[in-house]
Amino acid sequence: MNKLVSGALIAAVVATTGCGSINQEAREANPDPCPNIIVLEDAARLVEFDGEQQLDDVAYTGEIMDVTTRCRYFGENPIDAEVDIRFAFGKGPKAAAEQKEFKYFVAVTKRDSEVIDKKEFVVPVDFDGDRIVVVKNEEIDRIVIPRASGETSGLNFEIVVGLSLTPSQTIYNRSGKSLKFPQLQ
């Protein structure tokens, strides 16, 4: 009986060792860091005015609070990435409705270079009654990032995230202006 248990134990150790060495070889051959994820500074927040650029004329606001990514790839396959984005949306004094759709984009670029792919997404937000701030989490299940070969690291790419803005909203963000919301302090 002991010989049978010992034989099974040895077989299990050999099998586990064999699998471990295959996985180790795959890990060494596959550079597996995820692409850097960047929140575009000019598109990290949104202030929509109905009138002048002052606190009393704010209709809606939006801000990217946090972004995380996970990725996986093996051999010659493309990189599969998932992105989770946490937003905070606000309803100001000039808000016209309790519901609002906000748009954001996710782009894949070669590092510090050209855009490979860009997609825009919509986040529906419901400001129930007196709620003036809504936090939403959005998950993008699959972003495919092509690679030239199995040796191409994820660090050769970037995933860029931002809110979709009008030209005047972009200019406002670049101006460095900021609004303070005293009731949120």
C-alpha positions as CSV (number, residue, x, y, z in Angstrom):
1,M,0.0,0.0,0.0
2,N,2.8,2.4,0.8
3,K,4.5,1.6,-2.5
4,L,1.3,2.5,-4.3
5,V,1.0,5.8,-2.4
6,S,4.7,6.6,-3.0
7,G,4.4,5.8,-6.7
8,A,1.3,8.1,-7.0
9,L,3.1,10.8,-5.1
10,I,6.2,10.5,-7.3
11,A,4.0,10.6,-10.5
12,A,2.2,13.7,-9.2
13,V,5.5,15.5,-8.4
14,V,6.9,14.6,-11.9
15,A,3.7,15.8,-13.6
16,T,3.7,19.0,-11.6
17,T,7.4,19.6,-12.2
18,G,6.8,19.1,-15.9
19,C,3.9,21.5,-16.1
20,G,5.9,24.0,-14.0
21,S,8.8,23.9,-16.4
22,I,6.6,24.4,-19.4
23,N,4.9,27.4,-17.8
24,Q,8.3,28.8,-16.8
25,E,9.5,28.5,-20.4
26,A,6.3,30.2,-21.7
27,R,6.8,33.0,-19.1
28,E,10.4,33.6,-20.1
29,A,9.5,33.6,-23.8
30,N,6.5,35.9,-23.3
31,P,7.2,39.4,-22.0
32,D,3.9,40.0,-20.2
33,P,3.6,43.4,-18.7
34,C,0.3,45.2,-19.5
35,P,0.4,48.3,-21.7
36,N,0.6,51.6,-19.7
37,I,-2.8,53.1,-19.1
38,I,-3.0,56.9,-19.3
39,V,-5.8,59.3,-18.5
40,L,-5.5,62.1,-20.9
41,E,-5.0,65.2,-18.7
42,D,-7.0,67.5,-21.0
43,A,-9.9,65.0,-21.1
44,A,-9.9,63.9,-17.4
45,R,-12.8,66.2,-16.5
46,L,-15.8,67.8,-18.0
47,V,-17.7,70.9,-17.1
48,E,-20.8,71.6,-19.1
49,F,-22.1,75.2,-18.7
50,D,-25.5,76.7,-19.6
51,G,-24.4,80.3,-19.9
52,E,-21.2,81.9,-18.5
53,Q,-18.3,79.9,-17.1
54,Q,-19.3,80.4,-13.5
55,L,-20.6,78.1,-10.7
56,D,-24.3,79.2,-11.1
57,D,-24.3,78.2,-14.7
58,V,-23.0,74.7,-14.4
59,A,-25.3,72.1,-15.9
60,Y,-23.3,68.9,-15.6
61,T,-19.8,67.7,-14.6
62,G,-17.8,64.6,-15.1
63,E,-14.5,63.3,-13.9
64,I,-12.4,60.1,-14.3
65,M,-11.5,59.1,-10.8
66,D,-9.6,55.8,-11.3
67,V,-8.6,53.5,-14.1
68,T,-7.3,49.9,-13.8
69,T,-6.3,47.4,-16.4
70,R,-5.7,43.7,-16.7
71,C,-4.2,41.9,-19.6
72,R,-3.1,38.5,-20.8
73,Y,-1.2,37.2,-23.8
74,F,0.6,34.1,-24.8
75,G,2.9,33.2,-27.6
76,E,2.2,35.0,-30.9
77,N,-1.4,36.0,-29.8
78,P,-2.5,39.6,-29.5
79,I,-2.8,41.1,-26.1
80,D,-6.3,40.9,-24.6
81,A,-6.9,43.8,-22.1
82,E,-9.7,44.7,-19.8
83,V,-10.2,48.2,-18.5
84,D,-12.2,49.4,-15.5
85,I,-13.0,53.1,-15.2
86,R,-14.5,54.8,-12.2
87,F,-16.3,58.1,-13.0
88,A,-18.0,60.7,-10.9
89,F,-20.8,62.7,-12.6
90,G,-22.4,65.8,-11.2
91,K,-25.7,67.7,-11.7
92,G,-25.3,71.5,-11.4
93,P,-27.9,74.3,-10.9
94,K,-28.6,74.6,-14.6
95,A,-29.1,70.9,-15.2
96,A,-32.1,70.5,-17.6
97,A,-32.9,66.8,-16.9
98,E,-32.5,64.0,-14.3
99,Q,-30.9,61.8,-17.0
100,K,-27.8,62.5,-19.0
101,E,-25.6,60.5,-21.3
102,F,-21.8,61.2,-21.0
103,K,-19.3,60.0,-23.6
104,Y,-15.8,58.8,-23.1
105,F,-13.2,57.2,-25.3
106,V,-10.6,54.4,-25.1
107,A,-7.7,54.4,-27.6
108,V,-4.8,52.1,-28.1
109,T,-1.6,53.7,-29.3
110,K,2.0,52.6,-30.0
111,R,3.9,54.1,-27.1
112,D,4.3,57.9,-27.6
113,S,3.2,57.5,-31.2
114,E,0.2,56.8,-33.5
115,V,-3.3,55.7,-32.6
116,I,-3.9,52.1,-33.6
117,D,-7.6,52.0,-32.6
118,K,-10.1,54.3,-30.8
119,K,-13.6,53.7,-29.6
120,E,-16.2,55.9,-28.0
121,F,-18.6,54.7,-25.3
122,V,-21.7,56.1,-23.7
123,V,-22.4,56.2,-19.9
124,P,-26.1,56.8,-19.1
125,V,-26.5,58.5,-15.7
126,D,-29.6,58.9,-13.7
127,F,-29.6,61.7,-11.0
128,D,-32.5,60.3,-8.9
129,G,-34.3,63.2,-7.3
130,D,-31.9,65.2,-5.0
131,R,-28.8,63.2,-6.0
132,I,-26.3,65.7,-7.4
133,V,-23.3,63.3,-7.7
134,V,-23.4,59.8,-9.2
135,V,-20.4,57.5,-9.2
136,K,-20.3,54.9,-11.9
137,N,-18.0,52.0,-12.8
138,E,-17.6,51.1,-16.4
139,E,-15.9,47.9,-17.6
140,I,-14.6,47.3,-21.1
141,D,-14.4,43.5,-21.4
142,R,-12.0,43.2,-24.3
143,I,-9.5,45.4,-26.1
144,V,-7.4,43.5,-28.6
145,I,-3.9,44.9,-29.1
146,P,-2.0,43.4,-32.1
147,R,1.6,42.5,-31.7
148,A,4.3,42.0,-34.4
149,S,5.6,38.9,-32.8
150,G,5.6,36.9,-29.6
151,E,8.6,38.9,-28.3
152,T,6.7,42.2,-28.5
153,S,6.0,43.5,-25.0
154,G,2.9,45.2,-23.8
155,L,5.1,48.1,-22.8
156,N,5.3,49.0,-26.5
157,F,1.7,50.2,-26.3
158,E,-0.5,52.5,-24.3
159,I,-4.2,52.5,-23.5
160,V,-5.4,56.1,-23.4
161,V,-8.7,57.1,-21.7
162,G,-10.6,60.4,-21.6
163,L,-14.0,62.0,-21.6
164,S,-15.3,63.1,-25.0
165,L,-15.3,66.9,-25.0
166,T,-16.3,69.8,-27.2
167,P,-13.6,72.2,-28.3
168,S,-14.7,74.8,-25.8
169,Q,-14.6,72.2,-23.0
170,T,-11.1,71.3,-24.0
171,I,-10.1,74.9,-23.9
172,Y,-11.7,75.4,-20.5
173,N,-9.7,72.4,-19.2
174,R,-6.4,73.7,-20.6
175,S,-7.0,77.1,-19.1
176,G,-6.4,75.7,-15.6
177,K,-9.7,77.2,-14.3
178,S,-11.4,75.3,-11.5
179,L,-14.8,75.5,-9.8
180,K,-15.2,74.9,-6.1
181,F,-18.4,73.2,-5.0
182,P,-18.8,74.2,-1.3
183,Q,-21.6,71.7,-0.6
184,L,-19.3,68.8,-1.5
185,Q,-16.5,69.6,0.9
